[in-house]
Amino acid sequence: MKTVCVVGVAGFIGSHLLHALLHETDYRVIGLDKEAPDKISRVLLRSDRVEFTQVDVARSSAALADAIERSDVVINLAAICNPSEYIRQPVATIHSNFTDAQECIELCVRHKKHLVHFSTCEVYGRTLSSFGLPAEDAANSVLDEETSPMVLGPLSAQRWNYACAKALAERLIYAHGAEEPGWRFTIVRPFNWIGGRMDYVPGLDGRADGQPRVIASFMSALMRDEPLVLVDGGVAYRSFCYIEDAVEAVLRMLERPERAAGLAFNVGNPENSIEIASLARLMGELYEELTGQRRGATVSIPGTEYYGKGYADSDLRLPSMRLVRERLGWAPSTPLRGALKRTMAAFIAQYGERLAKEKGAA
C-alpha cells in the first residue's frame, strides 16, 4: 500500500485531498499541520489509514523527517497564501514559501521520495498583454508552463514577495532534479481553486483582522448585507476552478508518476475566467437564488487602501491547459455558476446562522 505524506493537510486543499485519497484510492496518509484539523471530518480522522499529527514542521525537523522517510510520496501544501498577509507579513511570507519549503525539498531529495510541491499561478506575474502587446496573440495572454515569462513587479511592491518566493522554490526543485537523476518531482500551479472550507470570514474563526481572498470577502459582505469591495474597480480577471475537479488532477499525478515527473502543471479552468466586477454581480444573483435576499451593492477602493502600501496585482490569470491534457488527460468539468453556487452554499451553511445572530445583536 502506497503511503502519502500531506504537509498542510488541515487546510482547504488538504482537507479535500484527504477525503479524495481515502475514498478514491487505497493509499495510507500521514498528515501534518500546525493547525487543528477542524476542516477534516472526524470520520476521516478515525480511519486506520490516517495518521494525523498537529505540528509546526518549520519548528520540528524531526517530525517532518520521520514522516517523509516513512512515505512514498510527499505533497507539500504548507504556505502563507493570502494577499493581505503578503503586505502585513512580507518576511514571514518569504520564509513560509521558500525558506521553510527548503527542508521538505532537501529531505525528499535525500530519501528519493517523489515530491508534489504546490506553487501558485502568481509566479507568472502580469501578462505581456498588460504591457500593450496584442491580447489576441495567445503568447501574450495565455499562461503556459513551458514558454510564458514570469513578469513580476518592483521591490517596492511587497505583493510580489509571495510569487518570488514560490518561483525560487520551483527553481530549487528543478535544480535538484537536474543534479539528481532518478529523483521525481511534480509542481502544481493552482489557478484560484474554490469550494467549501476555503478561507475564513473576518470576525469569526478567531480571525479578527486581515482580508480573505475575493470569494470569502464577497460572501462575508453578502451575508452581512454590506457593500462588496472592488479593489481598484474590480478590473482584474480570475479563472476559478472547483476544488473537486482540481483534486482529481492531483490524484492523476499520484497515479501516473511517470507522466507527471519533472514538470510543472497549471491546474485551473480557463472557461471560468471572469472580471472581478462581473463576479460581484454574479454572486449577488446567486445569493438571491440561494437565500431569496437581494444584495450585492459594490464600492471601489484603491488596493493600497484596502490591503496597504506595497499592494499590486496581476491583471489576468488564464491558464494554458495544453500540458495537463497531454500528460494527464485531465480537464475541469464544473462551470462557473455551479462552482460558485456550491461554494456559496457551503459558506451560508457554515456561517449564515452565526452572522444572523451577530446582526441581531448589533
URSULPE-V310844 format. One record per run of one state. SS is the DSSP state (H for helix, E for strand, L for the rest). FROM is the first residue (numbers start at 1). LEN is the number of residues. If there is no record, write none. Layout:
ss:SS from:FROM len:LEN
ss:SS from:FROM len:LEN
//
This chain:
ss:L from:1 len:2
ss:E from:3 len:5
ss:L from:8 len:4
ss:H from:12 len:13
ss:L from:25 len:3
ss:E from:28 len:6
ss:L from:34 len:8
ss:H from:42 len:4
ss:L from:46 len:4
ss:E from:50 len:5
ss:L from:55 len:6
ss:H from:61 len:9
ss:L from:70 len:3
ss:E from:73 len:4
ss:L from:77 len:6
ss:H from:83 len:6
ss:L from:89 len:1
ss:H from:90 len:21
ss:L from:111 len:3
ss:E from:114 len:5
ss:L from:119 len:2
ss:H from:121 len:4
ss:E from:125 len:1
ss:L from:126 len:2
ss:H from:128 len:4
ss:L from:132 len:6
ss:H from:138 len:4
ss:L from:142 len:1
ss:E from:143 len:1
ss:L from:144 len:7
ss:E from:151 len:1
ss:L from:152 len:6
ss:H from:158 len:22
ss:L from:180 len:5
ss:E from:185 len:6
ss:L from:191 len:2
ss:E from:193 len:2
ss:L from:195 len:19
ss:H from:214 len:11
ss:L from:225 len:3
ss:E from:228 len:4
ss:H from:232 len:3
ss:L from:235 len:2
ss:E from:237 len:3
ss:L from:240 len:1
ss:E from:241 len:2
ss:H from:243 len:13
ss:L from:256 len:1
ss:H from:257 len:4
ss:L from:261 len:2
ss:E from:263 len:5
ss:L from:268 len:2
ss:H from:270 len:3
ss:E from:273 len:3
ss:H from:276 len:16
ss:L from:292 len:6
ss:E from:298 len:4
ss:L from:302 len:1
ss:H from:303 len:4
ss:L from:307 len:12
ss:E from:319 len:1
ss:L from:320 len:2
ss:H from:322 len:7
ss:L from:329 len:7
ss:H from:336 len:26
ss:L from:362 len:1
//
